[in-house]
Amino acid sequence: MDFEAVALFALTEFLLSMTPGPAVLLVVGLSMRKGFGNGFAATAGILSVNAIYFALSALGIGALILASATLFTAIKWAGAAYLAYLGIQMLRPLFSRRKAEEGDGSALDLDKAASLSVSTREDFRKSFWRGFILQAANPKIIVFFVAILPQFISPEGNVAGQLAVFGAVSVLLELPILAFYGMASAKSAAIMKQRVVDWVEGISGGMLIMMGWALALYRRAE
C-alpha cells in the first residue's frame, strides 16, 4: 500500500469536503430548520452513496456510467432538477414569513410554531433519503470516482484493498466535517431569531438552485 497516495487522497478529500457544496448546504439547511438529528441523518444518506460508489468503482461500473452519454445526461438532469427542488423547499419558509408579515401580522406565530417543532423518526428517514438522493443524482460525484480516484490507485497492488482503505479514509474525514457543519448550524439556529434562520436557509436554498442550474449546463470532458 502506497501511504503517500493515501496521504494525498486524504488531503484532496479533506479540501473537497470543506468546500461548501450541495451536500454541505443540505446539511446546514436541515440542521438549522429541524435540528442536528436531521442534518446527521442526511449526512448518513450522503456517506451511504459514497460507500456505494466506492463499491461500483471497484466493479468498474462507474466507468460504464461515465462512458454512456445518455445515462450520464439523464443523471445530470435528474440531479439538476432535484437540487432546484431542494432549493425551492428551503426558500419556502422565507416567503411564507414575508407573506405573513405583509398580511395579518401573524408572523409572530411562526417563531412560536418553530420553537414547538419536534423531529420524528419519519423526519429522520426523509432527511436520510434527501441526502441519499442528492448525492446519488450528482454526476460530478461519478466523475470524481471515475476520473480522480483512479489516480491514487496502484494497478500493481490489490485494487479492492486500496479502494477499501480510501473508502474508510473518505468516511472518517467527511463524517466529522459534515457533522461539524450540522452541529454548528443547529447551535447557531438556537440563538438566532427565526427571521435570521429563514434568511440563512433561504440563501442556502438559492445557492442550491444556482448549483442546479450550473449542473444542468455542465459538460463532461470528452
C-alpha positions, 0 to 999 in steps of 0.5 A: 500500500502506497501511504503517500497516495493515501496521504494525498487522497486524504488531503484532496478529500479533506479540501473537497469536503470543506468546500461548501457544496450541495451536500454541505448546504443540505446539511446546514439547511436541515440542521438549522430548520429541524435540528442536528438529528436531521442534518446527521441523518442526511449526512448518513444518506450522503456517506451511504452513496459514497460507500456505494460508489466506492463499491461500483468503482471497484466493479468498474461500473462507474466507468460504464456510467461515465462512458454512456452519454445518455445515462450520464445526461439523464443523471445530470438532469435528474440531479439538476432538477432535484437540487432546484427542488431542494432549493425551492423547499428551503426558500419556502419558509422565507416567503411564507414569513414575508407573506405573513408579515405583509398580511395579518401580522401573524408572523409572530406565530411562526417563531412560536410554531418553530420553537414547538417543532419536534423531529420524528423518526419519519423526519429522520428517514426523509432527511436520510433519503434527501441526502441519499438522493442528492448525492446519488443524482450528482454526476460530478460525484461519478466523475470524481470516482471515475476520473480522480480516484483512479489516480491514487490507485496502484494497478500493481497492488490489490485494487479492492484493498486500496479502494477499501482503505480510501473508502474508510479514509473518505468516511472518517474525514467527511463524517466529522466535517459534515457533522461539524457543519450540522452541529454548528448550524443547529447551535447557531439556529438556537440563538438566532431569531427565526427571521435570521434562520429563514434568511440563512436557509433561504440563501442556502436554498438559492445557492442550491438552485444556482448549483442546479442550474450550473449542473444542468449546463455542465459538460463532461470532458470528452 
